[in-house]
Amino acid sequence: MEPYALGMLDVGDGNRIHWYVLGNPDGKPAVHLHGGPGAPAKYAGKSFDLQKFRVVVFHQRGCGKSTPHASDPAADMSVNTTDHLIADIEKLREHLGIEKWLVYGGSWGSTLALAYAQRHPERVTEMILIAVTTASERELDWLYKGVSRFFPEAWARYSAHVANAPDVVRAYADLMEDPVARDQAAVEWTRWEDTVLSFEDFGTPHMFSDRPTDDLIAFVRICAHYYANLGFVDDLLGDAGKLAGIPAALIHGRRDMSCPADTAYALAQAWPDAELTLVDDSGHKGSPAFNEAIQAAVRRFSP
């Protein structure tokens, strides 16, 4: 699991992204796109047979070891959008001399993977998408309001922190630009995210809030920034036809309260080359059966 190569890549706009490569230097290339937005990659590569794959991992703009870190109030969020991330992926691919690769992404990483593949289908051999979401208005309205029907007291606290603003996500994004207000706003945001996943049987109970302060600030600042702008993506589901010819495995937990399974189902219906596996006992954080489904997908696409 130790990287055999790593570095910092200048991607412009004053940003440098931290990247590393795991596995076999002569193996099949794969790129791992982490979730969040703004949650740096952890344990990337554990799903792959590192004797067969060359797994490329990078921390997206503003988070992890990439610079400038979004916990710095001076970090310019206007140059942190999905278009910027897609360009960063291409610059990293070219930097490493890779022609095509398997694209693997989970949660927000699945959104970024879809946006990248629709922009550059000629660079994608296969896709493995976990906890599928497309950052549509319907999905984000569910996550940051609709699911409150199950957690009314937690929602009351979460929304009250922004004075019950009509656009809660935008209001939190504004607070995260205030160096005085952002610390408590980050606490309230991650408290809500953890609550949404609190019914799940597997995984850590504080998936979002249990991180160092700077990483917490960066995560919430980036996440609110992206989701206040609908992920800076167009209709990824409506553009699924652009993925024709790319084999894919979609793995989704039926009990995922944050990203309901209907999006993954609709994507599979619109993308004949995609095979959907719904895991009955899993939510967003996975389960042993969920992990086995991922391993099966990796074996399917192994060289």
C-alpha positions in Angstrom: 0.0 0.0 0.0 3.0 2.3 0.0 3.2 4.6 -3.1 6.1 4.0 -5.5 5.8 7.5 -6.9 4.4 10.8 -5.6 4.7 14.5 -6.2 3.0 17.9 -6.4 1.7 18.9 -9.8 1.2 22.6 -10.7 -2.3 22.8 -12.3 -2.5 26.6 -12.6 -4.4 29.3 -10.8 -1.9 29.1 -8.0 -2.9 25.5 -7.2 -0.7 22.4 -6.8 -2.3 19.0 -6.4 -0.7 16.2 -4.4 -0.7 12.8 -6.2 0.7 9.4 -5.7 0.7 6.0 -7.4 0.2 2.6 -5.9 0.7 -0.9 -7.2 2.5 -2.3 -10.3 4.2 0.3 -12.5 3.4 -1.9 -15.5 -0.1 -2.7 -14.3 -3.4 -1.6 -15.8 -3.9 2.2 -15.1 -6.8 3.3 -12.8 -7.5 6.6 -11.3 -9.2 6.9 -7.9 -11.5 10.0 -7.5 -12.3 10.6 -3.8 -15.5 11.9 -2.3 -16.6 15.0 -0.5 -16.2 17.3 -2.3 -13.2 18.2 -0.3 -12.6 15.0 1.7 -9.1 13.8 0.7 -8.6 10.2 -0.4 -8.1 7.6 2.4 -7.1 4.0 2.0 -7.2 4.4 -1.8 -6.1 1.3 -3.5 -7.5 -1.2 -1.0 -10.1 -2.3 -3.5 -7.6 -3.1 -6.2 -5.2 -6.0 -6.7 -2.0 -4.0 -6.6 -0.1 -6.7 -8.4 -2.3 -6.1 -11.5 -3.2 -2.4 -11.3 -1.3 0.9 -11.3 -3.6 3.0 -9.1 -3.3 6.8 -9.4 -4.6 8.9 -6.5 -4.7 12.6 -6.0 -6.2 15.1 -3.5 -8.5 17.4 -5.3 -8.0 21.2 -5.1 -8.1 22.7 -1.7 -8.0 19.5 0.4 -5.6 16.9 1.8 -2.0 17.7 0.9 -2.9 19.9 -2.1 -2.3 23.6 -1.9 -3.5 26.2 -1.1 -5.6 24.4 1.5 -9.2 25.6 1.7 -8.9 26.1 5.5 -6.9 29.2 4.6 -9.4 32.0 4.2 -7.2 33.4 1.4 -7.7 30.3 -0.8 -9.6 31.4 -3.9 -12.7 29.2 -4.3 -13.6 30.7 -7.7 -10.9 28.5 -9.2 -12.2 25.4 -7.5 -15.0 24.0 -9.7 -15.7 20.7 -11.5 -14.3 22.1 -14.8 -11.1 22.8 -12.9 -11.0 19.3 -11.5 -11.6 17.7 -14.9 -8.7 19.7 -16.3 -6.5 18.7 -13.3 -7.3 15.0 -14.0 -6.2 15.4 -17.6 -3.0 17.2 -16.6 -2.2 14.5 -14.2 -2.9 11.8 -16.8 -0.6 13.5 -19.3 2.1 14.1 -16.6 2.1 10.4 -15.9 2.1 9.4 -19.5 -1.1 7.4 -19.4 -3.2 7.1 -22.5 -6.4 5.6 -21.0 -7.4 4.4 -17.5 -10.2 2.8 -15.5 -12.0 5.5 -13.6 -13.1 4.7 -10.0 -15.1 7.1 -7.9 -17.3 7.0 -4.8 -20.1 9.4 -3.7 -19.0 12.9 -4.9 -16.2 11.0 -6.7 -18.9 9.2 -8.8 -20.2 12.7 -9.9 -16.8 13.8 -10.8 -16.1 10.5 -12.6 -19.3 10.9 -14.7 -18.5 14.5 -15.6 -14.9 13.6 -16.6 -16.0 10.6 -18.7 -18.7 12.6 -20.5 -16.0 15.2 -21.3 -13.3 12.7 -22.2 -14.8 9.3 -23.1 -11.8 8.4 -25.2 -9.6 8.4 -22.1 -11.8 5.9 -20.1 -11.5 2.1 -20.4 -14.1 1.2 -17.8 -15.8 2.8 -14.7 -16.5 1.6 -11.2 -18.9 4.0 -9.4 -19.8 3.6 -5.8 -22.7 5.3 -3.9 -23.8 7.0 -7.2 -24.9 10.6 -7.1 -25.1 13.2 -9.9 -25.4 16.4 -7.7 -28.8 17.2 -9.3 -31.1 19.7 -7.7 -33.5 16.9 -6.8 -30.7 14.9 -5.1 -29.3 17.9 -3.2 -32.7 19.1 -2.1 -33.3 15.6 -0.6 -30.0 15.5 1.2 -30.1 19.0 2.7 -33.9 19.3 3.3 -36.1 16.4 2.2 -34.5 13.8 4.4 -35.4 16.1 7.4 -38.7 14.2 7.5 -36.8 11.4 9.3 -34.7 13.7 11.5 -36.9 16.8 12.4 -35.1 17.8 15.5 -31.7 17.6 13.9 -33.0 19.6 10.9 -34.3 22.2 13.3 -30.9 22.7 14.7 -29.1 22.6 11.3 -31.4 25.1 9.6 -31.7 27.4 12.7 -28.0 28.0 12.5 -28.6 29.9 9.3 -31.8 31.5 10.5 -33.9 29.1 8.5 -32.7 30.6 5.3 -34.7 29.4 2.2 -31.4 28.1 0.6 -29.7 26.4 3.5 -26.7 25.2 1.5 -26.0 28.6 0.1 -26.3 30.2 3.5 -23.8 27.7 4.9 -21.5 28.4 1.9 -21.6 32.1 2.8 -20.8 31.4 6.5 -17.8 29.3 5.5 -16.3 32.5 3.9 -16.5 34.2 7.3 -13.4 33.4 9.4 -15.3 34.1 12.6 -18.4 32.1 11.8 -17.0 29.2 9.9 -15.8 27.0 12.8 -19.3 26.5 14.3 -20.9 26.4 10.8 -18.6 23.4 10.0 -19.6 21.7 13.2 -23.3 22.1 12.4 -22.9 21.0 8.8 -21.0 17.8 9.7 -23.4 17.0 12.6 -26.2 17.0 10.0 -24.3 14.8 7.5 -23.5 12.3 10.3 -27.2 12.3 11.4 -28.4 11.4 7.9 -26.2 8.3 8.0 -27.0 7.4 11.6 -29.3 4.5 10.8 -26.5 2.5 9.2 -25.2 -0.6 10.8 -21.6 -0.5 9.4 -18.8 2.1 9.4 -17.8 4.7 11.9 -20.6 6.7 13.6 -18.9 10.1 12.9 -17.8 9.7 9.3 -17.9 13.4 8.5 -17.2 15.2 11.8 -14.2 13.0 13.0 -11.3 14.8 11.3 -8.7 17.4 12.2 -10.0 21.0 12.4 -8.3 22.2 9.2 -9.5 19.3 7.2 -13.0 19.8 8.7 -13.0 23.4 7.6 -11.7 22.6 4.2 -14.3 19.8 3.7 -17.3 21.9 4.6 -16.1 25.0 2.8 -15.5 23.0 -0.4 -18.7 20.9 -0.1 -21.0 23.9 0.6 -19.3 25.8 -2.3 -19.9 23.0 -4.8 -23.4 22.0 -3.7 -24.6 25.6 -3.5 -23.8 25.6 -7.2 -25.3 22.1 -8.0 -21.9 20.6 -8.2 -20.9 22.8 -11.1 -22.3 20.1 -13.5 -25.0 20.0 -16.0 -27.5 17.1 -16.4 -25.2 14.1 -16.0 -28.1 11.7 -16.1 -29.6 13.3 -19.2 -26.1 13.1 -20.9 -25.6 9.4 -20.1 -25.7 8.7 -23.8 -22.2 10.2 -24.0 -21.0 7.1 -22.0 -22.1 4.6 -24.6 -19.4 1.9 -25.1 -17.8 2.4 -21.7 -18.4 -0.7 -19.6 -19.3 0.1 -16.0 -20.1 -1.4 -12.6 -22.4 0.7 -10.3 -22.5 -0.4 -6.7 -25.0 1.2 -4.4 -26.4 0.5 -0.9 -30.2 0.1 -0.9 -30.2 1.7 2.6 -28.3 4.8 1.6 -30.3 7.8 3.0 -27.9 10.4 1.7 -27.9 9.2 -1.9 -31.1 7.2 -2.6 -30.8 4.3 -4.9 -33.2 5.7 -7.6 -30.4 7.8 -9.1 -28.2 4.7 -9.6 -31.1 2.8 -11.0 -32.0 5.6 -13.5 -28.4 5.9 -14.6 -28.2 2.1 -15.3 -31.4 2.3 -17.3 -30.0 5.1 -19.4 -26.6 3.5 -19.8 -26.8 0.0 -21.3 -23.1 -0.7 -20.7 -23.6 -0.2 -17.0 -24.4 -3.0 -14.6 -26.0 -2.0 -11.3 -25.6 -4.0 -8.1 -27.9 -2.9 -5.2 -26.7 -4.2 -1.9 -29.6 -4.8 0.5 -27.8 -4.5 3.8 -25.6 -1.5 2.9 -26.0 2.2 3.3 -23.6 5.0 2.2 -20.8 3.7 4.4 -20.8 0.2 3.0 -20.9 -3.3 4.5 -19.0 -6.6 4.0 -21.4 -7.5 1.1 -20.9 -4.1 -0.4 -17.1 -4.5 -0.3 -17.4 -7.9 -2.0 -19.5 -6.3 -4.8 -16.7 -3.8 -5.3 -14.1 -6.6 -5.4 -16.2 -8.5 -7.9 -16.3 -5.4 -10.1 -12.5 -5.0 -9.9 -12.0 -8.6 -10.8 -14.3 -8.2 -13.8 -12.1 -5.4 -15.1 -8.8 -6.9 -14.1 -6.2 -7.5 -16.8 
